[in-house]
Amino acid sequence: MRPEELDKAITPKTKWLILNSPSNPTGAAYTRAELRALADVLLKHPHVWVLTDDMYEHLTYDGFEYTTIAQVEPKLYDAR
């Protein structure tokens, strides 16, 4: 998901973003920079909550650095 796609998809009725990174079954994961760009979009939409699935945080390979979106942008962690 790219930031511009996320921004377009959010409407006043949007309540949640479910974010799986790394995702099952592909293992695809967002980099810190990609999460930063998604967080910037989410900061513009404070009515949208983020649900993350961090189950696979220990299953990364090739030196990939696992990071949550809340680590990248702590404002998203705070209860709104």
Secondary structure, 3 states (H helix, E strand, C coil): CCHHHHHHHCCCCCCEEEEECCCCCCCCCCCHHHHHHHHHHHHCCCCCEEEEECCCCCCCCCCCCCCCHHHHCHHHCCCC
